[in-house]
């Protein structure tokens, strides 16, 4: 047994081997909340109370090896939800919340919406909860990924339909009806940029959900745009999270695929992160 302050310090010290002081503190508090049931206020108000964190030594070693805290605790915060994550799925990012909010802004109640490459299900579930009476479907190629997404859906948006489908194939054959919006956060980081990324991403998050060949970085975007063109109603929108270094190429590709009204939005860091294009 150790005090809350002592455990916090142990976790902070471990996390500081990889992260700055602020991020290390946040990570330590996440572990204490998930594993010890303690809020930040609990730690501040009663720091000397004892707490037991099961497998504390293992967690310390995991943090020192850059293992993402979300995988350690098995969950990630997204919008107003605590979603299950495993190393089969990408950890949801705050930038993706902004993509969900953009879709929700522009989709009327009752809209039919598809999420391609759903991962944890964060986009599909977030949209389903944000667009009243929407009918949301989501596809992914991985059974392990779909298992996580379905559990998250059961918890937060039971009406979301999760299906097995390939973003690089004719996934329109899975559906009979037309959609008001198709949204996706596909793999988009060129393999040549791996060296620029931190070990907590490169060493642990699924590469199939992150990286694309250097000679065709738009491979997923182009395939999704091409198939979605057949699936969207007149006036329907295609929404992507995008790589900041490929904005011009994305705009040109979407116009070449027959889309109009191409718009780019910046994320909260001021980086061009989202794009929307319309049919008709």
N, C-alpha and C positions, 0 to 999 in steps of 0.2 A: 504493500500500500504506500502511496505517496500523496502529497498534497496536490491540489489542482495547479498551483503555481509551479511546483517542481515538474509535473508532467508536461505542462506547457513549455517550460524551459528546455526540457529534454527534446521535445518535438521541434521546437524552434531551432535549436542547435543543429539537429540533424538536417532540417530543411535548408538552413543557411549554407550548407555545403554546396547547394545547387542554385539557390534563389537569393534575391536581395532580402533585406530585413522585413520590409512590408509584406512581400509575398510569403515569406517563411512564416510570419505570424498568422497570416490568413489561413495558410495550410494547416498549421498547428491547431487553430481554432476549429477548422472543419473536422479534423480528426476527433477532437474532444466532443464536438457536438454529435457526430455520427456514432462514435464508439462509447462515449461516456454520458450522452444525453444532456450535455451542458451547453447552455447558451453563452455568448460572449459576456453577457451581464452576470451570469452565474460565476464566471471566473473572476470578474472584477470585484464583485460584492463580497464573495466568500472564498478568497484565494487559498486559504489554509485548510479548507475542508478536504478530507481524503477522497480519492477517486481511484478506481481500478480500471485500467484499459487493458483488455485482453490482448495478448500477443503484442505488447508494446515494443519489445525488443525486435520483433519481426518488422513491425511498421517502421521503426527507426532505420533499419537496414534498407527497407524499400525506399524510403525517402532519400537516403544517401545515394541510392543508385538511380535517381531521377524518375522513379516510377510515379506516374501521375496520382495525386491524392484521390482523384475521383475513382480510379480503378481500385485503389486500396480500400476505400470505404464503400465502393459499389454503387455510388450514386452521383448525380450532378444536378445542380440547380439550373432550371431553364424557365424563364418567365415566372409564373407563380407555382411552379411544380418542382418536385424532387423526383427526377427520373432515374430509373435503374440504368446503369451502364456496365458493360463488361469490355474486355479487350477485343471483342469482336466488333465493337462499334466506336465511331468517333465520339469524343467528348463534346457535347453541345457547347457552342460559343455564344457570347453575348451578341456578336454581329448577326448571327442567324436569327436571334429574336427580332432584330430590325427587319429582316426579310419577311418574317411572319406578319409583323405589323403592317408592312406595305401591302401584302396580299389582302389582309383583313380590311384595310382602308378602302380598297378598290373592288371588293367582292360584295355583292348585295346579299341580304339574307336569302337562304335557300340555294346558294350557289353550289355547283358540282365542281369539286376541286381534286386534283391528283398530285401527289408527291412522289417524285421519281428518285429512287435511291434513298430510302427513308432512314436507314441507320437506326438510331434509338427511337425513331418515331417522333422526334421533337417537333419537326415542322408540321407534319400531318395533325398531330394532337393539338399543337398550338393554334393552328388555323381552325380546327374543328371547334375549339373552345372560344375562338374570337369571332367567328362568322356565324351568326344565329341561323339555326336550322340548316346548316350546310351539310352536304353529303360528301364526305371525304374518303378517298381511297389512297392507298400507298403501296408501292412495290419495292422490292429489293431482291437481289439475286441470291442472297445467302440465307440458308435456313437458320443458322445461329443468330444472325442479325434479326431476322423476323421474329424469332422467339422472344428476344428482348423487347422489340417494338410492340408485340402483341401484349406482353405483360404490362408495359407502360400504358398502352391503349385501354386495357381492361381497368386500370386504375383511374385514368383521367378522362378518357373519351371513348366509351365502349362502342360507339356507333362507327368508329373508323374501321374501314375494311383494309386488311393487310394481305397482299397477294405476292406470290413469287413471280418476279419478272425481271428481264434483263434490259438495262438502259441502252445497250448497244444492239438490241434486236427490235422486232416489230411488236412492242408491248401494247400497241393499240388493239391487237387481236384479243386482249383480255377483257375488253369492254365493248358494250353495244351502244352506249349512249355518248353524247358529246359533253365536253367539259367547258366550264366558264374560265377556269384557270388551271394551268400546269405549273408546278413549282419544283425546283430542284437545287440542291447543293451538291453537285457531283464532284468527283476527283478533278483537281485542276492545277496542282503544283507540278511544274516540270521537274523531271528527275535531276536535272543539273542543279536545282536549287536545294537539294537535300543538305548539302554542306552548310547552308545558311541557317538551318533550323536547329532548335535545341534538342538535346537527347530525350527529354520527356515526351516529345512528339515522335521523333524518328525511331527511337528504340522501342516504343510501346504501342503507339496507335496503329491501326491496320493500314498498311501501305496501299492496299487495293482501294481504299476509300480516300486516299490522299493524292497519290502521284499519277502522272500521265507521261507518256513518252515525249522526249524533247522534240522529236520530229513531227508530232501531231498533238499539241497540247489542248486543242479544242475537240478532241475525239468524242468525248461524252456530250459536250454542249451541242455539237453538230448533229449527233444521232438523236438526241432528245428533241432538239428543235425540229428536225425533219419529221419525226414521228408525231410530235405534238401538233404539227401543222394540219394533220388529218383528223385530229381529235378535238380541236378547239372550235367552239361556236363562233360565228361572226361577232367580232368585238371582244373575243376572249383574249386573255393575257397569258404570256409565258414569262415566268419570273425565275431568275437565277441568282445565286450567290456566285461572285466571280473573283478571279485573280486580278489584283490591282495592276499587274504589268501587261494584261492582255485586253484592255478595254477597247482599243481601236479595232483589234482583230475580232472581238466579240460583236461589236456593232456592225462591222462589214459582213460577218457571217450571217447574222440574223436578217439583214436586209437581203442578202443573197438567197436565203431560204424563203423569202416572200413575206417577211414581217414588216410592219410599219410602226410609227410612233415609238421609236426606240429611245428609251430614257435610262440614264444612269444615276444612281444615288450613292452618296458617300455614307460611310458608317460613322459611328460616334468618334472615331479617331481621325476623321477627315480623309479617309482613303476610299477611292471608288470601289465599292464592294457589292453592289446589287445592280441588276439590269432588268428592265421589263420591255417586252415588245408585244405588239397587238396584231390580231388578225383583222384585216379589213380596214 
